[in-house]
Amino acid sequence: MNQRPIYQSRFEALNCCILIPTYNNEKTLGSVLQDLLLYTSNLVVVNDGSTDSTSEILEDFNEINIHHFSENKGKGAALKKGFKLAEDLGYEYAITIDSDGQHYPDDLDVFLSHLENKKPDREILLVGDRNMGRDGIPGKSSKGNRFSNFWFLVVTGTQLHDTQSGYRLYPLQIINSIKLYTHKFELEIEVIVKAAWRKVKVRNVPIKVFYEEENRVTHFRPFWDITRITLLYIWFVLVSFFYIHPRDTYQDFRKKGYKRFWKENIIKSQEPAHKKAAAIALGVFVGILPFWGLHTLLVFTLAAMLRLNKVVAFLFSNISIPPLIPFIVYASYQAGSLITGRGFAWELRPEDFDSTTDIFMGLWQYVIGSFALAGIAAVVLWIVFYFLFSITNQKQVVKP
């Protein structure tokens, strides 16, 4: 009599399965499937057009749901097909695991435990954290992961330590409702970014990883795959800075109102006073600069690089709203006039800009003045709000 898989009841209670995309991993595929079957029989395999003995190996696993591509389409395409198949089979969640033998089946407990404790009002997407800084991790993998982690933070506001692990848990209904356009390794970036934009809680969970160079086969092509990932992030940066971040900030601000937003998002923030003040100063600094149309891009990029509150910085960058723009331009021009030694010219007359040289000199004067005005305003506001937040932070600590 066959023994019931160790976690079968947990997988069934959660309507969860394991999804394994595979391509030419004949050396490890059989043992990976045998190990997984010790934990659950809820397995879905997508054979991504393998040209080795993968098809023959899969013939020995009749109890597994298997789909074969006639030709290789890429890991992303295999995952998308697997997500659809899994939902059609009645599953609500899928844990993806690579077929190269680097993942430990006993780490399934980590994913299941988090899923069992999930809050009902928000979906989760879990990504295995391989602790990329430890010994034994290939250097190229570690550097590429740091690159991806940084830009994921920039475009979503969520800090992850590992964005490229293939050991993950996906909420199938949400994932299958997202339009995913990529087909290869970059899909694993596309899906977590778009899930985060849909308010899915994307977070890391600790896992082990085993790199056995002798039998491990990787299909990651450094130049082409990194190029595609880079281009994908460039697109995400544009979308997030010009649409996602402003939309989310506006919705949050509108929902709470000014007083509640100021109280909850700024005053009661657990950040130290100097960082709160720095976010405000950064926003005003960027808002005064003469980069019209690029303020959103600049403020979110700088806030991410400096690890400041992006929402606060963005709100204060909107100092350059239409009613204030004439005053900002005028003050910048006068500041530039003072810096260039021309003194204040309180009246601006059209005859002062008769020649091309006059126009360019006036423009240069305005640019110099805007940077000076932005710097002075940022410093003054940082000092003011630093003392304000220092006082409010002390009151929160003292308050029982």
N, C-alpha and C positions, 0 to 999 in steps of 0.2 A: 504493500500500500504506500503510495507516494505521500510524503509529508507536505502539509500545507505551507506555502511560502511564508517567511517570517513576518512580513509587513502586509500580507494580502488583505487582511481585514481593515487596516488603516487606509490602504489605497482605495478599497471599495467604499468606505465611509466618506472619503473625500472626493469620490469620482475622479480619481487621478490615475494617470498612466505614465509610462516612461517612453520617450520618443528618442529613437537612435537613427540619425542620418549616417549613412556609411558609403564610403567610396574607396575601393581598393585597399581594404584593411584585412586581407585574408589571414594575416599572421595573428591577429588579436581578436577579430570579430567573434569567433566561436566561443572563446573563453569568456569574453565580456558578456555575451548573451547567457551562457550557462551560469555565471555568477549572479546576474540580475534575476534570473528565474528562481534563485534561492530566496529572493525577497518579495517578488510579485510576478504574476503571470500577465499583468496588464502592460504588455509591451507592443509598441508599434515601431516597425523598422521601415525606413525608406532607402532603398538601394539606388544610389544616384548614378546609375549607368556604369557600374563597375565592370572592368575588363579582366579581372583576375578570377579567382574561384569563389567569389562572394556568393553568387547565385547558387552554386552547389552546396556551400555551407548552409545557406538559409533553408535549403530543402529538408534539412534535419530538424527544423524547428517549426513543426506544423501548428503548434499551439499559439504561435505569434502572428499578429496581423502584419503582413508584409506588402509593400508596394514597390514595384520595380519601374525605374525610368529606363527607356530604351537607349538613352544616351546621357552623358554627363551634363548636368545643367548647373551645378554649383551647390554649395551647402545651403545658401539662402533659399534656393528653389526647393530643395529637399525639405527644409524646415517648414516652409509655407505649405507644402503638400501634406506634411505630417500633421500640422496644426488642424487643417481641414479634416483629414481622416479621423484624427482623435476626437474632434467635436462631433463628427457624424456618428462615431461609435458610442456617443453618450458621455464622454468624459468632459469635465469642467476645467481640469488642470492637466498640464503635461510637464514632466521633468525631463529636460533634454540632457543627454549624456553622450560624449564622444565615443567612437568605437575603436580608438587607438590604445585603450588600456590605461590611460593616464588618470582616470577618475576611480575613486574607491566606492563600491556599492554601499558600504555601511554608512557613507555620508548622506544617503537618502533620508536617514532619520532626522538630519538637520533640517532639510526642506519640509518634511512632513510635520515636524514639531512646530515650525513657524506657521505653516498653513493651518494647523489645528488651533493655534492661538490667535489667528487673524481676527481683527475687528470686523464686524459684519458690514460696517458702513464704508469701507474703503478696500479696494482690491490691492493685491501685492504682486510684485514681480521680483523674484529673488535671483541674485547672481552669485555664484560661488567665488569666494575670495581665496586665491591661491597663495597669498602672502608672497608676492613677487620679489620681495627684497631678500628672501632667504637663499642659502646656498643651493645650487643644483638647478636653478631656474635659468634658462638660456638668456644671455644678455640682450639679444635682439627682442625677445618677447617682453622683457622687463621695460626696455626703452619705449617700445611701441605702446605698451600698456599705460605708461606714464603720460605719453602724448594724448592718448584717448581719454584718460581720466580727467586731464585738465580741460579739454574742450567739452567733455560731457558736463562738467561743472559749469562752464561758461554758458552753454545753451539751455541747461535745465535748472541750474541752481542747486543741484543735488551732488553731494560729495560721495564718490565711490572710490575704493582702493583697487578694484579690478573690474574693468568694463568689458574684457575680452574672453573671459572664461566661458566655455561651452556648457558647463554644468549649471543649469538654471531651472527655475520653476516659472511657468507662464500661465496666466489666466486666459483660457482659450477663447471665451466669448469676446472679450475685449480685443485680443490680438487679432482674431479673425475679422473684426470690424474695422481694423486699421488698413488703409491702403499702403502696402509695402511694395516699393518699386525695384529694390535691388535683388540680386540673385546669388551673390557669392558671400564671402565672409563678412562683408560690410553690412549685411542684413542684421547681424546680431547687434550692431551699433544702431542701425535705423530703428529697430523695434523697441529698444529700451528708451531711446530719445522720445519717440512718438508716444510711447506708453506714459512716460513722465509728463509729457505735455497734456495728456488726458487725465492727469491727477492720480494715476496709479502710483502707489508707493514702491519705488524701485530702491532696493537696498542690497547690500552684500551680506552673505552668511559665510562663516569660515568653513573651508573644506581642505582636504589633503590632496596632493597631486603627486603622481609618480611619472618621471620621465625616463623611459627605458629606450635609449637611442638605438639598440640593436633591432628591436621589433617595431618601434614606433615609426609610423609613416605620416608625414605632414604634407598637406597639399597647399599650404600657405606659400604664395609666391611673393617675397618681400617687396619687390619694386611695384608690381602691378596692383597687388592688394593694398599696400600702404597708400599708393596713389589714389585708388578709389575711395579709401577711407578718408583721406585728406580732402578730396573734392566733396565728399558727402558732408563733412563737417563745415566746409566753407558755405555750403548751401544752408545747413542748419543754423549757422551763425547769422546769416542774412535773415532767415525766417524768424528766428527767435528774437533778434534785436529790433526788427521792424514790425513784428506782429505779436508773437507769443508773449514776450516779457511785458510790452506795453499793455496788451489785452488783460493779462493776469493782474497786473498792478492796478489798472483802472477798475477792473471788476471787484477786486478786494477793497480798494479805496471807496468805491461807490456803495458797496454792501455795508461797510462799517461806518462810513461817514468820517468827517475830518477828526472830530474829537475822539471817537473810539479808536480810529486808526492810529492817531498820534499816541494815545495812551497804551494800546496793546502792542503795536508794532515798533514803537520807538522808546517810549518811557519805560515800559515793562520788559523790554528786550534784555536778555542776559548778557549782552555784549558789554565790554568795559566802556567807560565814558569816552575815552580818547578815540575808540573805533566808531562809536555812534556819531561823534562830532566830525570825524574824518569823512564819513559817508555823506553828511550834509555838505561839508566843505567841498568834497569832490564834485557833488552834483552841481553846486553853484559855479564852481570853477569851469566845468565843462559847458554849462549852460550859457556862460558869457563868451566863450571862445567863438571865433568867427567861422566855425565849421557848420554852417547852417545845413540841415538835412542829415547830418552825421552825428548829432549829439547823442541819440539813443545808442548807436553803435559804439561810440567812444565811452560813454558812461558805463555801459554794461561790461565792456572789455576791461576797462581800468578797475572797476569794482571787483571783478573776478580775479584779476591779477593781484590786487592789493588785499583780497579777502575781506572786502567791506560789504555792508548790507546793500545789495543791488537795488532793492525796492526803494529804500530811502534815497539813495543816490539818484535814481531815475526821477523820483518825484521832485527833488530840488533842482534837477537839471531843467525842469520846465519853467524856470525863471524867465526863459526866453519865449514867453507866450506873446502873441501879436500885440496886445496893448502895451507891453513893456519893451518891445524890440526897439522902437525909436529912441527911448531913453537910454537903453544899453549901448546902442550904436553911437549916440551923441556923447555919452560919458566916455566911451572908449576912444573916440576921436579926440576929445579934449585931453584925455590922459596921454595919448600919443603925442599931441602937440606940445605938452609940457615936457615930456621925455626928450623929444627931438630939439628942444631949445627954442621953439617958436612961440612959446607962451600960450596963454588962453586966448582963443578967438571965439567969443561968446556967440557971435552971429555967423552963421554959415550962409554965404551968398553964392549964387550960381556963377558969378564972374570970377570967383576964386578958383574955378576949375575950367578955365578957358582952353588949356592945352592938354595934350596927352600926358605930358610930364607932370602937370599939376594933378591930374587924375590919379596917376600912379603914386605920386608922393602922398596924396591924401589917403589912398588905399593903404599904403605902407604905414602911414601914421595911425590909421585905424587899427590895423593888425597888431602893431606894437602895443598900442594903448589897450587893446582888448586883453592881451596876455597879462599886462601889468594890472589892469582893473580886476581881472579874474583871480590873479594871485593874491592881491590885497584883500579882496572880498572873502576869499577862501580862508585866509589866515585869520581875519577878524572874526568870521563866523565860527571857525574852529575854536578859538579862544572863548567866545561867548557860550557856545553850546557845550564845550568841555566843562566849564564851571557849572552850567545848568544841570547837565547830566550827572556830574559828580555829586551835587547836592541831592538830586532825586534818587540816585543809587544808594546813597547813605541812608536816606529815609526808608527805602525798601528793606534794607538790611536790619535797621533798628526796629521797624514795625513788626510786632509779634504775629 
